[in-house]
Each structure stands twice: as structure tokens, then as C-alpha cells.
Amino acid sequence: MNRNAYKTLVALLWLAPLAMGLRCWQLWNRLPMRMASHFDATGRANGWMAREAAVYFDVFFLVFLTAVFSIVLYVIQKRYPLTKLSWALLAFFHAEIWTIVYMLHSTLAYNIDGQAIAVAPLLIVTPIGLVVILALAFAEKRGSALPATEVVAEEVHACKPWGLLFLAPLVGVAMTFAATTNTTARLSAGVVGVLLAATFAMAWDGFHYLFTRHGVEIRTLGLRLKSIPLLQIKQYEIEDWAPSRGYGIRGIGNRKAYVWGKRGVRVEMYDGEIFMGHNDPQRIVHDLNVIKRQSQL
């Protein structure tokens, strides 16, 4: 039953391009031959297209987006069959595509009678939805919390220079937010500011590795990101980290990395691998050796 409901809701995504095409057909004779098709942050038109091109672009853009969403949902459902992540992603894609339909409809109204375009809903739905999806994605693969016990050692891997790197644009965004009175521009600046502030805080606080006789917990800003049960660890070794692979929380599924620097320890487990960055990776190896020895006593 749940699987059929899921498939039905995925199929209903295809109503979005159909609804947009129908609305364009209804308004066709009222649309100008030259339509405003692109707008700046204040909602003023700065790009135009022929009526046919603008309508076809909107409809086919929705077709393309729906196809991408359907493929992603199919892959996610195969990998995480009807989990909270599957349903949350489905809900997010519905919210996203119907918000885009609403925004595109507002561009039709703008071209007909000059009504303001509706950008604000998209700027609200997208970041909130992404935050929820990312939170659920991390929760799906962070594992169960380890039993409460004495912490044998705690290592911290932070990079305050990286934090300062995000602080400079954060100040610029704050100044933009304070200087403008346009609601859409302020909303955009607010969303960017929150993301920059979160990244700054995470880089400044760093990743905390808590070693106990049951395994390792990885935390940042007081939040548990990953639990590594000791019995799941096969082996570990020091490795370099290539800057081209990025920093912060990297990877998906069973291959994750928590890194702000050039070196760390790759921990191979029976169900994947974890890379724990650290400026002195020998300390990570030492702590892993200690908890392994304690488990054998």
C-alpha cells in the first residue's frame, strides 16, 4: 500500500508541467508577443523573449525538472526503501516544483498586467527544504548513539582560518541586508547569511572525536554526526587528503569524511569507511589503539 502511494505521488509530479502548459494555453491571447522572462533581485525585468519561446521554455523546463526529480526519487527509493528520507524528499520535490509553477505563473501575470513576480516563496521553500533533507540524510547514516560511558580521549579537528574565510563575506551579506529595503533582496541575503554563519561556526568549533570503549562518536556544535562502533572497525591508517575533494562533511552513504585539513585517518569498517581529519593523525591512531586494547581486557 505504502509503495503504491509513493509511486502515485511521484507520478503526480508530472501534473506540474501539464498545469503550466494548460495555463499558458488559457492565457495565450492575452500574453504580449515579447515577454519579460528574466528578472533581477528587485523583481524588475532585465531579459525578454518571444512569446512562443518563453512559454515553451517554461513548460520544457518543468518537464526537465520533473524528470530529474523522478529519477532521483527512484534511486533514493531503491537505496532507502520508504524511509523517512524517501518520503521527505518526495514532499520537498512536490513543494519545490509547485512553488516554481506558482513563480512562473506570476511571470505570466507580470506580462499581462504588471503584477509583481513571486520570488519570495521559492527563497523560503528551497533552503528550508534542503536543510530538512540534509538533516534526515545525516540522521539516516549516523548510526545509533553509543552506550553512555567514560570518554577515554577527545580529539578536536578545527580550522579557524577557514572560519574566518567565511566570516568576511558574512559581514558583507549583513551590510547588504541592512542597506536594502527590498523584501526579496533581504530574504536572499538572510538565507545566504544563515548558511555562511553555520559554516563559520562549524569550521570554528571543528569536529570532536570522542573515544570510548564502545567506539568513536563524531560531533560538531554539540550535534552527533556519526557513531562508529568499535566492533565495526576492521582497520585504519594515516592518509593524506586532497584539497580537490573539498572540506567539511564530505561524501554520501557509507563513505563519509570529516575534514578541514590535509591529513587524517581512514577507518575501514565492515559496512563502509570514515575519514577523520586531524593535524596530528598519530593521535587518532593512538586513541584507536587504546580503545581496542581496552576492549580486549
N, C-alpha and C positions, 0 to 999 in steps of 0.2 A: 504493500500500500504506500509506504513512505517513498519507495523507489519510483513508483508511478507518479506520485505527486511531484517529486523532484523533477522528473522528466517533463511533466506537463508545464511546470513553472519555467523550465529552461526554454521550452517551445514558445511560451508566451512572450519571451523577449522579442520574437520576430514580429509581434504586433507593433513595435515602435516604428520601424521604417514604413510599415503599412499605414499606420495612423498619420505619419508625416506626409506620405505621398497623397493620401486622401484629403488632408487639409490643404495641401498645395493645389490640388485639383479643384477644391471648392472655391479657393480664393484666386484662382488663376487670372480671371478677367480683371481683378482689382489690383493685381501686382503691377508695378511700373516696369517698363521694358528694360530699364537699367536699375539694378537693385544694389543697395548698400549691403555688403557681405562681410565686411571686417570692421572691427571697432576697437578703439583704444580703451585704456583703463577707466576713462571717464564716461564711456558709452557713446562717444562721438564717432561717426562713420569715417573711416580713412581708407576704405577699399571698396570697389564696386565691380559687379559682374553683370553680364546679360541675364535676363530673367530665366531663360532656359538653363543656362549654365549654373546659376545659383541654386535653382530648385533641384536639378539633377545631382549637384554636388552634395546638397544636404541629405537627400534620400540615400544616395550611394555611400555616403559617409556613415550613415546609420546602419546600412546593410553590412558594411565592412566591420563596424564596431560590434554589431550583434554576432557576426561570425566569429570574431576573436573571442568574445565573451563565452560563446557556446563551446568553443574548443577548449578554453581554459577550464570551464566548469566540467567538461567531460574528463579531462586529465586529472583534475583535483578529485572528482568523484571516484575515479579508478584507484587513486592513490590513498585517499582518505574516505572510504565509503560512508556517506551520510553521517559525517561527524559534524560537530558544531561549526568547524571551519567551512565545510561544504555548504551548509545552509546559510552561514553568514556571508560567504562570497556571493551566493545566489541572490540574497537580499540586497547586497551592495550593488551588484550589477544592474538589478532592476531599478534601484533608486538612482543610479548614475545615468542609465540610458533614458529614463523618463524625465529626469532633470534636464538632460541635453535636448530632448524633444521639446520641453517647455521653453528652453532658451532659444532654440531655433524657431519655434512658433512666435516668440517675441520679436525676432528679427523680421518676420513677415508683417507683424503689426507695426513695427517701426517704418517699414517701407510703404505701408498703406496709409497710416495716419500719424506717423511720427511718435508713437508711444515709445517710452524708454525700454531698452532691451533688459532682459532679466539675467544678469550675470551672477548676482549675489548668491542665489540658491546653489549654483554649481560650486562656488567657492566655499560653501558651507558643507555640502554633501560629500564632496571629494575628500578633503582632509580628514573629516570625522570618520568616514567610512574606511579610509586607508589605515587610520590609527587602530580602529577596531579589528580589521583584518590582520594587521601585523601583530597585534596583541594576541589574537587567537592562534596565529601561526606559531608564535614563540611558545605559547602555552601547550600546543599540541605536541611539541618535541622537547620540552624542557624536562620531562620525566617527573616522577613523584618525588616529593621532598624526602630527603634522607632522614632517618630517625634522629631525634634530638639527642645530642651527646656533646662531650667536651671537644672544643676545637683544638686540634693538635698544632696547627700552624695556619697563619693567614698571610697571603702574599697579595700585593696590590700592583696592578699594571695600569698606570695612568699616563697621560701625556698633556701636561698643562700648556705647552706651546701650541698643540692642536686646538685646545680650548680657546686660547687667545686668538687663534686664527679665525674662529667663528664669532668671537666677541666683537671684532671690528665691524663686520657687516651688520651685526645685530644692532650696534649703535646707529648705523646709517638707516636701517629699517625703522628704528624707533623715532628718528628725526623725521623721516618721511610720514610716518603715522601721525605725528604731532602737527606737521605742517599742512597736511591736506584736509579738506572738509568733505571730499567726495567719499560717499559710503563704500562704493565698490573698491576704490583705491585703498581705503583704510582697512577694509576687510582682507584684501590681498596682503597688505603689509603685516596685518596681525597674524595671519596664517604663517607667513614666512618667518616672522619674528618668533613665534612659538616653536617652530621646527629648529631654528638656529639656537634658541635658548636651550632646548632639550639636548641638542648635540653638544653644545658648550658644556652643559652640566655633566653629561655622560663622560666626555673626554677628561674633564677636570677631576671628577670623582674616580674614574677608572674602573677597571674590572677587579673585583675582590674574589680571590680564590680561597675558600675555606676548606681546609683539610681535616677530616675526622676519620675515625677508624672504620666508618662505613663508606667513605669515598670523598668526593670533592663537590662542593657547590660553588657555582659561579654567580656572582651578584654584581649589580651596579645600582647606585642610588637607592640602596635598600631593597631592590627587587630581585627575586631569584630568577636567573635566566636559564640555568641548566644544572641538573644534578647528574653526577657521574658515579654510579655505584661501583665500589671497589671490585666486586665480583665480575663486572662487565669489562674491566680493563685487561687487555691482552698484553700490550707492550707500549713503550713510549721512548721517544728520542728527541734530542735537540735538533731543530731545523731553522733555516733562515726563512724569512717571509718577504716575498717580492712586493715592492710598493705598487706594482701594476695590479695586484689583487685587491687593493683597497684596504681601508682601515675601519675600525669599529666592529660591529657584528656582521660577519660575512657568512655566506653560504646558506643553503636551504636543506631541509630534510635531515638526513643523518650525517651530513658533513658540514660542520659549523666551525667558525673561527672567531675568537675574541681577541682583538689585537690592535695596538696603537703604535707598534714599533717594528724593528727589523728582524727580531729573533723571538723564539718561543719554543714550546714543546708540543710535538704532535703526539696525541694519545690515541692509539688504535684500540677500538673496542670491538666486541662481538657483533654489534649492530650499527657500526659506523665509525667515525673518527672526530676528534675535537682538537683544535689547535688553540693553545693557551699562550698568548703573547706575554713576554716579560723581558725586561732589560738584562736580567741575570738569570737565564733559564736553568742554570745549575741548581738554583734554589728550588725550582719547581720539581726537578728530578729528585733532589734530596728529600723534599717533603713527601713525594710519592713513594720513595723507598722506605721512608719512616712508617707510613701508614700500612704499607704492605707487610713490613716486618711485624708491626703490632698485631695485624690480623692473624698472623701465624703463631702467636704466643698462646 
